[in-house]
Amino acid sequence: MANIRECHDDLIHEFVDSVLEVAVPRWTHINGEREQVLPRRRFYPTEALRRIFTITNVRRILAHECDNCSMHLANIQTAHPSQYAAERILRTDATLNVFALLVILRHPLLVGIFLTTYDLTSLPLPRYFSPYDLNDRQFRHLPYRAREQLASNFEEQKWQFSVPKFTDGTFESYQEGTILPYVDEEPIGRGGFGSVFKVWVHPNYCTLSPVQVSWLSKNLVNRQMTNARSLILHRVILVQKSSRGRRSWAVMTLNFSRKKIIWNG
């Protein structure tokens, strides 16, 4: 098989630039002072991706003509865009994030491999795909070097398209490399289990209701109090930190206002 290269079509480049522009956070105060967040530690909010990848734009990407992209699906006719409805890509957060990641990696048509391997209810977010899955399943039809490089790039960037949501308040232990939906962090001090931080959480990744938060925080909250100007509660989340494999605690302060939930400290 001929050497396979990534897509260099101008249309795909335009969408790559659009995705890169919505990455957050740009800045953090995790060390007490304002500093820039490394690009690889930023994430792409799903709602922002939905504004970029409208059904019209998804169809444009799937229909674009590129010699390199045609080689990405060589001998895999079942994964060709003509074999599935473009709407499937927008059906779930997982399908959209997989597609957006493949656009960033300039292999957009490979989304068909994922869509034909999984149904819409079983396709997971990118962070759940292991190097084995990618090399021996999704990308196994590609030449060895192209497969290894694409799988490596997918593995490196999958965290940016796999931010977990806080939905029920249970303690969670995440894989090393997981990017949590924090748009800023600020040190508070030290606790019995390590450093303590105040964090600002992206609103699209918190679906906890005031009643749920009150139950989780083990504080008695009168429902009428949710109409007050603000109600500050605390929840502790177990976070797997990469440094020395230790676990440390992060404090998330949830601030409810009359109009909307504002996740801050």
N, C-alpha and C positions, 0 to 999 in steps of 0.2 A: 504493500500500500504506500502511496506517495506520502511525503512528509506533510503533516497536517498543522496548519497555523491557525491562530485566533482570527476572529473577524476584524477587519479593518474598514468596514463600510462606514461612511460618514454619518449615516443615520444612527448606527449603534454608538458611535462616539458621542453624538449629541445626547443620547439617553444616559450614557455613562456619566457625562458631565452633570446632567440634571440630578442623578442620584447622589453623586458626591456632594452636591450643594446642600442637600437636606441633612447631612450627617450632624449628629449632636452627641455630646456637648462639645463646644469649641474650647471652653475654659473650665477650670476647676480650682477649688481652694483646698484641696485635700491635704496639702502640706501647710496650710495656714495663710498662704499668699497666692495671688492670682497667677496661674500658669496655664500654658496651652496643653490641651489634651492631645496625645499622639493620635494621628489619623487611624491607626489600627485599633484604637480603644474607643472609637466613636461608633454609634449605631444609627441605623436608618429606621425611623419610626414608620410603622406599617401604614398609618394614615397618610403620611407624606408620600409613600410609595404609591398609594391608591390614586393620589392626585396626579402623579406622573404617568402611571400606567393605566390610562383609561382604556376602554375596550377598543376605541379607534386606534390608539397608539400600539396596543398589543397586536392588533391585526397588521399594522404597518410593519412591526418588527418581524412577525412571522412570515410576512409576504416579501420581505426585502430580498433582493437577489445578490448573492455573494458566493463566489466560487469556494471560498474557505468553508463557509457554513454548510454548503451542500455536501462537503466531504465529511463534516462532523456526523452526519447521519447515513453515511455510505452503507448500503446493504441492510438498513433498518427501516424499511418502508412503513412499518406499523407506528413508528414514532414521528413520521412526517406530519407537518402542520395540517395537511389535507385530511388526516385521519382522526382529528378531534376538533371540537368546537373551541374557539379562542376564549369563550366565556369561562371555560374550566379553569383557566389560569387565575381568574379573579374570584373564584368561588370561595376559597378559604385563605386565611392568613398564611398558611404553610405553602400553598401553591404559589401565591404571589411572591413570598420571600425567596423561594427557590428560583423562581423566574428572574427576579431582580438580581440575585446573586450571579446567575448565569449570564445576565446582561453585563454585569461588572466584569466578569471573567471573559467576556466576548465570545461566549459559546451559547447564545440564546436559544437556538433550535434544539439543544439537548434537553430542554424542558419536556419534550415529548417522551423521552426515556422515562422520566419520573412519572408522568401522567399515565403512561401505559403499564408501568410496573405496580403502581398503587392506585387504589380508588380514592375518591376525594376525602373519605373519612379516615383513611389510614396513612395518608402521606404525612410524614412528620416535618417539623421545622428543620432547617439545615443542620443545626447543632447535633441532631441525633444520628447523622450519617457518619460512620466510622471510615477510616482509610480503607479497611477491608471492603465495606459496602461499595465504596466508590471505585476502587480498583478492580474488584472481582465481579461487580454487578453492573452499576450504572455506566461505567466508562470502559468496560472490558472489551468493547468492540474497537476501541482506538488502538493505534500502535503503542508499543510499550512506553517509549519516552514521552509521547503526547499524553498518554493516560497518567503516568506518574506525575508529570508537571501539573496537569489540570487538577488531579486529586489533591496534590499538595497545596495549590492555590485555593481550592475550595475549602480544605481543612483550615487553612490560615484565616480566611475571611468569613467563615460560616457564622462565627459568634456575632458578627455585626448585623446579621439578619435573623437572629434567634433570641431576641431579648425576652426573658420570661415575664409573665404577667403576675401581679399579686391579686389573687381572686378570692381566696378563702382564709388567708391569714395563718395557715399552717407553717411550721418551720420547714425550711427546705435546705438541702445541701446540694449545691450546684457543682458541675464539673469545673475543673480548673480551666480557665480561659473564658468562662461565661461573663458576658457583659451585662450588668444589671441596669435597669432603666433610670439611672441617676443622671440628672442634668447638672448637678453640682454636688460637691461634698465638702464638708467643713469639719475639722477636728474639734471635739468638745473636751476631751481629756482621756484618761485611762480608767478602765474598769477592772473587775476581777478576772476577766478573760482576755484582756488586750485593749487595744485602742478603741475609742468610741467616737463615732462620727454622726453629725447631723447631715441628712441628705435631702436633696430636692428630687422628687420622683416625677418622671414624665407622666402627665395625666392620662395618656392613652393606655398606660400599662398598670393602672390601678382601677379595679372595678369594685372595690369594697364599698359597701353602703355605710352610712353612719351607724346603723344598728349593728352591722357586722363588726365594725371597728370597736364599738362600745363593748361588745361581747368578747372580742379578742383581747382587749386591753384589761378586761376584768374590772372595769369601772362601771358603776351604775350611771347610765346616761338616760335622762328623761327625754322622750322624743321631742318634747316642746323645746328642749335646749338646742336642737339642731337648727332652729330658726334664729338663734342668737347670732351676733356678728361673727363670732368665731368660737370654735371648740377645739382645743388642742389635746390630742391623745398620743400615746406612744405605743409602738409595736417594735419588737425586736426580731430581727431576721438573721438566721445563721448563714454566713457567707463563707464559701471556700476561697481563701486567699492563696495566691500563687507562691508567696514568699515562704520558703522553707516548709511548705505543706501544712502550715498551721491554720487553725480556724479562729476567726475573730468575730466579734459582734458588731453589728451596725444598728444604730437607732434611727428609725424613720418617724418623723413627726408629721402627723396628718392634720391639716388645718382646713376645717369646713367653713365655708361662708354661705350666705343666704343664696347667692346666685349660682354658684358652682363650687365644686371641690377644687381647692388649690393645694397642691402637694408641696409644702415647704416646711420651714422650721420656725 
